Amino acid sequence: MTENRPVNLVRRDSRLTVDNLLKEAFAKVDVDGNGHVNASDIQEGLKKAGVRLSTEETLALMDKLDRKNAGKVTFEDFYAIHENFIQQIFESFDAQNKGYLDEVVLQDAMVKMGIQVTIDEATTMIKELRPKDPKKITQEDFKYLYLLMRSKMVANPNLEALMWDPDVREFSKQWWKASVEVGEGGLRAPIPTQSEAPKKVAPTIKFLAGALSGVIEAIILTPLDVAKTRLQLDKTGQYKGMIDCSKQLFRAEGPKALYKGFTPWTIHVVAKNGTRFYFNAIYRKLLQDKNGQVSGFNEFVAGAMAGATEAVLIVTPFEVVKTRLQGQNIVKGEIPKYSGPMQTTMTIIKNEGPFALWKGCAPTIGRQGLNQACSFWSNTAMKKHVWNLNEGESLSPWKSMLTGMLGAIPGPCINCPMDVVKTRLMAQDNAKGTKPKYTGMVDAMRVISREEGFGALYKGLVPRLTRLCPSYGIQWLVMDQVCEYFSK
C-alpha cells in the first residue's frame, strides 16, 4: 500500500455523474473493455491507479466482490455491491426507521464516526444534494451523497481506487469544496484558503459595474424613457399609447426627438446605477450578522436605503433637467426655452432657485426606495430559492437577465402614482413669486385625481415597465458578470 498523503477530491455534479463515476471506475480496471474483470484485471488496473496490491490482497478483494463465485465480476455485480453497501450505511444512520435523514440525524451519525460538524454544516450538505425535500435525504438521495463523501483513513491516494473497496467510508466537513487530508485522528477538511474561496467584490468594483450597465442601458432605452415621460405629462389625451407617442414625436421633430435629454439621462443613469450598487454593498455590510449573512428583511432594507440614497444624490436633480428637456414641445422657427443640460440647469436655478433641482424629491425617494428594495430582495431570493445558487457560484447570463427583469416588476406596479407625481412636480415651471399648481406630493395626487381621474396616477405604467424590465435585466447581467470576473 502507498504511504499516507492528501487525497484530492474534485467536486462534481453528483446527481448527474454518480453513475458515470462508477462506470469510469470500472472501466479503469476493465482494461480490455469486455464488460467483466478477474483478479488479474483488478490487480493490474489498481496498479495503474496508483494502488499496488499483493496477490493475496487481490484474491481477498476478489473474494468479496465475486459473490456468485463465477471467477469474474461484471459491472452489474460491481454496481449492486455499491447499492447494497449504500443501503446498509443508510439504514445504520436511519436508526429510527423514518425512511429519511434530516440534518440532526446526519450530524449525529457523523459525530459518532469522529467527524465534528455543526447543524449548519449538515444542513449545507443536504442542500448541496438538492433533494426533492430540501430538509430530508431519502435513500435514493443518499446514494449521491455517499459516493462524493467517500475517502479512506489509511490512505489510498486515488479516488477511483476507493470505489473498489466497499468497506471504507469517511466523511468530510467540506467534502464538496476542499482537498481532504487523511490521518489517524480522523478526517477534517481544511477551510478553503483565500485563493480557493471566492473573493468578496469591493463596493468600488460594484460602482464601476453599475456605471457600465448604465452606459448600455442609456444607448438602448432612451426612446422608451422619452415616451414614458411624455405620456405622464399628457393632460389632454394627445397620445394613445407608447407607440403612438413615439410616432408623433418622430413625425413632428424627427428621430432626434426620441433621444431628447440623452446626455443628462446617460450621465444620470451611469451615476445612478453605480451609486445604487455601491451603497447597497455598504448597507448590506452594515446590516449583516456576525456570520456575514444578510436576512431577507435586511436585504429589503439595504435595497430601500440604496434607492433613497441614489434618489437624493443623483436621481432627483438629473431627472428635473431631463424632464424639462423631454417635456417641452419644439416648434419650428421658435427658440426652445431649454436647449441643453447645462443651459437647462442654469435656467432653472436662475428662475426658480437652486432647490428647484430637487423638486419631487419626496416621491422620488419613495419610488427609488421601493424599486431597489424589491429588486435587491427578489434578486437574492430567486438566486437562492429558484436557481438554487450556492455561495461562490454564479448564474448564466440569461438567468441573470431574467432574474433582473422579473425583479423590476413589483416596484413600479406599486409606486406608479409616486412616479407620475414626481414627473409632474419636476416638469412644473414656476418662476419665483408665482404660485405652483402642485404644492407637494399629496396635493399633486389629489389634484390629478380630481381633474383627470384616478387612472391618471397610473399613466405611463406600461412604457415604464417596458423600459425598466430590460433596464434591470441589463444591470444584473453586467453586475453578475463583472462580479464573477473579479471574484475569481
C-alpha positions in Angstrom: 0.0 0.0 0.0 1.2 3.5 -0.5 2.1 5.9 2.2 -0.4 8.3 3.7 -0.8 11.5 1.8 -3.6 14.0 1.0 -6.3 12.9 -1.4 -7.6 15.4 -3.9 -11.3 15.1 -4.3 -12.7 17.0 -7.3 -16.2 18.4 -6.8 -18.6 17.2 -9.5 -22.4 17.5 -10.1 -23.2 14.3 -8.2 -26.8 13.9 -9.3 -25.7 13.9 -13.0 -22.5 12.0 -12.8 -22.7 9.5 -9.9 -23.4 6.5 -12.2 -20.8 7.7 -14.6 -18.3 7.8 -11.8 -18.9 4.1 -11.2 -18.7 3.4 -14.9 -15.4 5.2 -15.1 -14.0 3.4 -12.1 -15.0 0.0 -13.5 -13.5 0.9 -17.0 -10.2 1.7 -15.4 -9.9 -1.9 -14.3 -11.7 -3.4 -17.2 -8.8 -2.5 -19.5 -9.9 -4.8 -22.4 -13.4 -3.5 -22.2 -15.1 -6.9 -22.3 -17.6 -6.0 -19.5 -16.1 -8.1 -16.8 -12.9 -8.3 -14.7 -11.0 -11.1 -13.0 -8.4 -10.9 -10.2 -5.6 -10.2 -12.6 -7.5 -7.3 -14.2 -8.2 -5.8 -10.7 -4.6 -6.1 -9.7 -3.3 -4.5 -12.9 -6.0 -1.8 -13.0 -5.4 -0.7 -9.4 -1.7 -0.7 -10.1 -2.3 1.9 -12.8 -4.5 3.8 -10.5 -1.6 4.0 -8.0 -2.6 1.2 -5.7 -0.3 -1.8 -5.5 -1.9 -5.0 -4.1 -0.2 -8.2 -3.4 -1.6 -11.4 -4.9 -3.1 -12.3 -1.6 -4.7 -8.9 -1.1 -6.1 -9.1 -4.7 -7.6 -12.5 -4.1 -9.1 -11.4 -0.8 -10.7 -8.3 -2.6 -11.9 -10.5 -5.4 -13.5 -12.9 -3.0 -15.5 -10.0 -1.5 -16.6 -8.8 -4.9 -17.3 -12.1 -6.6 -20.3 -13.2 -4.6 -21.5 -15.6 -7.3 -18.1 -17.4 -7.3 -18.0 -17.0 -11.1 -14.4 -16.1 -11.2 -15.2 -12.7 -12.6 -17.1 -9.5 -11.7 -19.4 -7.7 -14.2 -20.3 -4.1 -13.9 -23.8 -5.1 -12.8 -22.1 -7.0 -9.9 -19.9 -4.0 -9.1 -22.9 -1.7 -9.2 -25.0 -4.0 -7.0 -22.3 -4.1 -4.3 -22.2 -0.4 -4.0 -26.0 -0.2 -4.0 -26.2 -2.8 -1.2 -23.5 -1.1 0.8 -25.2 2.3 0.4 -28.4 0.7 1.8 -26.5 -0.7 4.8 -25.0 2.7 5.6 -28.3 4.5 5.2 -30.1 2.0 7.4 -27.4 2.3 10.1 -27.9 6.1 10.0 -31.7 5.9 10.0 -31.8 4.2 13.4 -35.5 5.2 13.9 -36.6 3.8 10.5 -38.0 7.1 9.4 -37.1 6.5 5.8 -35.1 9.7 5.5 -32.2 11.6 7.2 -32.5 15.1 8.4 -29.7 17.4 9.5 -29.9 16.3 13.1 -29.6 12.6 12.2 -26.8 13.3 9.7 -24.9 15.3 12.3 -25.3 12.7 15.0 -24.1 9.9 12.6 -21.1 11.8 11.6 -20.2 12.8 15.2 -20.3 9.1 16.1 -17.8 8.4 13.4 -15.5 11.0 14.8 -16.3 13.9 12.5 -17.3 17.0 14.2 -19.8 19.1 12.2 -22.3 21.7 13.1 -26.0 21.5 12.3 -25.4 24.3 9.8 -22.8 22.2 8.1 -25.0 19.2 8.0 -27.8 21.3 6.6 -25.5 22.6 3.9 -24.5 19.0 2.9 -28.2 18.2 2.4 -28.8 21.4 0.5 -25.9 20.6 -1.9 -27.7 17.4 -2.9 -30.8 19.4 -4.0 -33.2 16.7 -3.0 -37.0 16.9 -3.6 -37.5 17.9 0.0 -34.7 20.4 0.9 -34.7 19.2 4.5 -34.6 15.5 4.0 -32.3 12.9 2.4 -34.1 9.7 1.2 -32.2 6.5 0.5 -32.0 7.4 -3.2 -30.6 10.9 -2.4 -28.1 9.3 -0.1 -26.6 7.3 -3.0 -25.4 10.6 -4.4 -24.1 11.9 -1.1 -22.3 8.7 -0.3 -20.0 8.5 -3.4 -18.8 12.0 -3.0 -18.1 11.7 0.7 -16.0 8.6 0.5 -12.4 8.7 1.5 -10.0 6.4 3.3 -8.4 6.8 6.7 -5.5 4.6 5.7 -4.8 6.5 2.6 -5.5 5.3 -0.9 -4.3 8.3 -2.9 -6.7 7.7 -5.8 -10.5 8.3 -5.8 -11.1 5.6 -8.4 -9.3 3.1 -6.3 -11.5 3.9 -3.3 -14.6 2.9 -5.3 -13.2 -0.6 -5.4 -13.2 -1.1 -1.7 -16.8 -1.0 -0.4 -15.7 -1.4 3.2 -14.2 2.1 3.6 -16.1 5.3 4.3 -15.3 8.6 5.8 -16.9 12.0 5.9 -15.6 15.5 5.4 -16.9 18.7 6.8 -16.4 20.4 3.4 -16.2 17.4 1.1 -17.6 19.5 -1.8 -15.1 22.3 -1.6 -11.6 21.3 -0.5 -8.9 18.6 -0.8 -9.2 16.1 2.1 -6.3 15.4 4.4 -6.3 11.9 5.9 -4.9 11.0 9.3 -5.2 8.5 12.1 -7.0 11.0 14.3 -10.0 11.3 11.9 -10.7 13.4 8.9 -11.4 17.1 8.9 -11.2 19.0 5.6 -9.4 22.3 5.8 -11.4 25.5 5.4 -10.8 26.8 1.9 -8.0 29.3 1.7 -8.4 32.8 0.3 -7.2 31.6 -3.0 -9.8 28.8 -3.0 -12.8 30.7 -1.7 -14.4 33.3 -4.0 -13.2 36.8 -3.1 -15.5 39.5 -1.9 -16.1 42.1 -4.6 -15.3 45.6 -3.3 -18.1 48.3 -3.4 -15.9 50.3 -5.8 -16.0 47.4 -8.3 -19.8 47.3 -8.0 -19.9 51.0 -8.6 -17.9 50.5 -11.9 -20.1 47.6 -12.9 -23.2 49.6 -12.3 -21.8 52.5 -14.3 -21.0 50.2 -17.2 -24.6 48.9 -17.2 -25.8 52.5 -17.2 -24.0 53.2 -20.5 -25.5 50.2 -22.2 -28.9 51.0 -20.8 -28.9 54.6 -21.9 -28.0 53.8 -25.5 -30.7 51.2 -25.8 -33.6 52.5 -23.7 -33.7 56.3 -24.1 -36.6 56.3 -26.6 -38.7 54.3 -24.1 -37.9 56.8 -21.3 -38.9 59.7 -23.6 -42.2 58.1 -24.4 -42.9 57.3 -20.8 -42.2 60.9 -19.7 -44.4 62.4 -22.5 -47.3 60.1 -21.6 -47.1 61.1 -17.9 -47.1 64.8 -18.9 -50.1 64.3 -21.3 -53.1 66.0 -19.7 -55.3 66.1 -22.8 -55.1 62.6 -24.2 -52.9 63.6 -27.1 -51.1 60.2 -27.1 -52.9 56.9 -27.5 -50.1 54.9 -26.1 -46.3 54.4 -26.1 -46.1 53.5 -29.8 -48.4 56.4 -30.9 -46.4 58.8 -28.7 -43.1 57.7 -30.4 -44.7 58.0 -33.9 -46.0 61.5 -33.2 -42.7 62.7 -31.8 -40.8 61.2 -34.8 -43.2 62.9 -37.3 -43.1 66.3 -35.6 -39.5 66.6 -34.6 -37.5 63.8 -36.4 -35.6 60.9 -34.9 -33.6 63.1 -32.6 -36.8 63.7 -30.6 -36.6 60.1 -29.3 -33.3 60.9 -27.8 -34.3 64.2 -26.0 -32.4 64.6 -22.8 -30.0 61.8 -23.8 -26.9 63.5 -22.4 -28.2 64.3 -18.9 -30.1 61.0 -18.8 -27.0 59.0 -19.7 -24.9 60.8 -17.1 -27.7 60.3 -14.6 -28.1 56.5 -15.4 -24.4 55.9 -15.2 -24.1 57.7 -11.9 -27.4 56.3 -10.5 -26.6 52.7 -11.3 -23.1 53.0 -9.9 -24.3 54.7 -6.7 -27.1 52.1 -6.3 -24.8 49.1 -6.2 -22.1 50.9 -4.3 -24.3 51.9 -1.4 -26.2 48.7 -1.4 -22.9 46.9 -0.8 -22.1 49.3 2.0 -25.6 49.0 3.7 -25.5 45.2 3.3 -22.2 45.1 5.2 -23.7 47.2 8.0 -26.8 45.0 8.2 -25.1 41.6 8.1 -25.0 39.3 11.1 -21.9 38.0 12.9 -21.6 35.2 10.3 -21.6 37.7 7.4 -25.2 36.7 6.4 -27.9 39.2 5.4 -31.5 38.2 6.3 -34.3 38.7 3.8 -35.7 41.6 5.7 -32.3 43.3 5.9 -31.8 42.6 2.2 -35.0 44.6 1.6 -33.9 47.4 3.9 -30.5 47.7 2.3 -32.1 48.0 -1.1 -34.5 50.6 0.1 -31.7 52.6 1.7 -29.6 52.4 -1.5 -32.6 53.6 -3.5 -33.2 56.5 -1.2 -29.6 57.5 -1.3 -29.5 57.5 -5.1 -32.7 59.5 -5.2 -31.2 62.3 -3.1 -27.7 62.4 -4.6 -28.3 61.6 -8.2 -31.8 60.9 -9.5 -33.8 63.9 -8.5 -31.6 66.8 -9.9 -30.8 64.9 -13.0 -34.4 63.9 -13.7 -35.6 67.5 -13.2 -33.3 68.6 -16.0 -34.2 65.5 -18.1 -37.9 66.0 -17.6 -37.8 69.7 -18.6 -35.9 68.8 -21.8 -38.1 65.8 -22.7 -41.4 67.6 -21.8 -41.1 70.7 -24.0 -42.6 70.8 -27.5 -40.3 72.2 -30.0 -41.9 74.4 -32.7 -40.0 75.1 -35.9 -38.8 78.6 -36.1 -39.0 79.2 -32.4 -36.1 79.1 -29.9 -36.8 76.4 -27.3 -36.6 77.5 -23.7 -34.4 74.6 -22.8 -31.6 73.9 -25.3 -29.2 71.6 -23.4 -28.4 70.1 -20.0 -26.2 73.0 -18.7 -28.4 75.7 -20.1 -31.5 74.0 -18.6 -29.8 73.7 -15.2 -28.8 77.3 -15.1 -32.2 78.5 -16.3 -33.9 76.5 -13.6 -31.6 77.9 -10.9 -31.9 81.5 -12.2 -35.8 81.4 -12.5 -36.7 79.1 -9.6 -33.7 78.9 -7.3 -31.2 76.0 -6.8 -33.6 73.9 -4.7 -35.8 73.7 -7.7 -33.4 70.9 -8.9 -34.8 68.8 -6.0 -38.5 69.2 -6.9 -40.3 66.0 -6.5 -37.6 64.6 -4.1 -40.0 63.0 -1.7 -41.9 60.9 -4.3 -38.6 60.1 -5.9 -37.2 58.7 -2.7 -40.4 56.6 -2.3 -40.2 55.4 -5.9 -36.5 54.6 -5.9 -36.5 53.1 -2.4 -39.3 50.7 -3.2 -37.9 49.8 -6.6 -34.5 48.9 -5.2 -35.9 47.2 -2.2 -37.9 44.9 -4.4 -35.1 44.5 -6.9 -32.3 43.5 -4.5 -34.6 41.4 -2.3 -36.1 39.5 -5.2 -32.8 39.0 -6.9 -31.2 37.4 -3.8 -34.4 35.3 -3.2 -34.6 34.0 -6.8 -30.9 33.1 -6.9 -31.2 31.2 -3.6 -34.7 29.5 -4.0 -35.3 29.4 -7.7 -31.9 28.8 -9.2 -30.5 27.0 -6.1 -27.3 29.1 -6.3 -24.7 28.4 -3.6 -22.1 30.7 -2.2 -19.4 31.5 -4.7 -21.4 30.2 -7.7 -22.6 32.4 -10.5 -25.6 32.5 -12.8 -25.5 32.0 -16.5 -26.1 35.4 -18.4 -29.6 34.6 -19.5 -30.6 33.7 -15.9 -29.1 36.9 -14.6 -31.0 39.0 -17.1 -34.3 37.1 -16.5 -33.9 37.5 -12.7 -33.2 41.2 -13.0 -36.2 41.7 -15.3 -38.7 39.8 -13.0 -37.4 41.8 -10.0 -38.2 45.0 -11.8 -42.0 44.4 -11.9 -43.3 44.7 -8.4 -41.9 48.2 -7.6 -43.3 50.1 -10.5 -46.7 48.5 -10.1 -46.9 49.6 -6.5 -45.3 53.1 -6.8 -46.6 54.3 -10.2 -48.6 57.2 -8.6 -45.4 58.4 -7.0 -43.6 58.4 -10.4 -46.5 60.3 -12.1 -46.5 62.9 -9.3 -42.7 63.1 -9.4 -42.8 63.8 -13.1 -45.5 66.5 -12.7 -43.6 68.2 -9.9 -40.3 68.2 -11.8 -41.9 69.5 -15.0 -43.7 72.3 -13.1 -42.1 75.5 -14.3 -42.9 78.3 -11.8 -40.8 81.4 -11.5 -40.1 83.0 -8.2 -43.2 84.7 -6.7 -45.7 82.6 -8.7 -48.0 80.0 -7.1 -47.3 76.5 -8.4 -50.2 74.3 -9.5 -49.0 71.4 -7.3 -47.7 72.3 -3.9 -46.4 68.9 -2.9 -46.7 65.1 -3.4 -50.1 64.7 -1.6 -51.6 67.8 -3.2 -50.5 66.7 -6.6 -52.1 63.3 -6.2 -55.3 65.0 -5.1 -55.4 67.5 -8.0 -54.5 64.9 -10.6 -57.2 62.5 -9.4 -59.8 65.2 -9.3 -59.1 66.7 -12.7 -58.1 63.7 -14.7 -59.4 60.7 -12.8 -57.7 58.2 -10.5 -56.4 56.2 -13.5 -54.2 59.2 -14.4 -52.0 58.3 -11.5 -51.1 55.1 -13.5 -50.2 56.9 -16.7 -47.0 55.6 -18.3 -47.0 52.3 -16.3 -46.8 50.1 -19.4 -43.9 52.1 -21.1 -42.3 52.3 -17.7 -42.3 48.6 -17.2 -41.2 48.2 -20.9 -38.2 50.3 -20.1 -37.5 49.2 -16.5 -37.6 45.4 -17.1 -34.8 45.4 -19.8 -33.1 48.1 -17.7 -32.8 45.9 -14.6 -32.1 42.9 -16.8 -29.1 44.7 -18.2 -28.0 45.9 -14.8 -27.9 42.5 -13.2 -26.4 40.8 -16.3 -23.5 43.2 -16.2 -23.2 43.2 -12.4 -23.1 39.4 -12.2 -20.6 39.0 -15.0 -18.3 41.7 -13.6 -18.5 40.3 -10.0 -17.8 36.8 -11.2 -14.7 38.0 -13.1 -13.3 39.9 -10.1 -14.3 37.3 -7.5 -12.0 34.8 -9.3 
